[in-house]
Amino acid sequence: MSGSNDTEPNEVVTLSGLPPMLEVGEVSRILRMNRNTVYEAGKRGEIPGYIRICNSVRFVRDVLIPWLKGGGRVPTPDTQP
């Protein structure tokens, strides 16, 4: 099914060098999720760092990356090293 997912099965996505504001396509490739799923999960607050700027959606890198490294949990001051 073409276009259902924006990442190739064996594509490796690195977290270093990412811009401060990530586009939905970038988050889709990082999470290996469909773009529409990323939009909806971001709106529901299931993926942190979601912001709307006019008609665009972006994710804040410095919120998303710690969430990923924390196993899907946003670090709190009590849980940070």
Secondary structure by P-SEA (a helix, b strand, c coil): ccccccccccbbbbcccccccccaaaaaaaacccaaaaaaaaaacccccccccccbbbbcaaaaaaaaaaccccccccccc
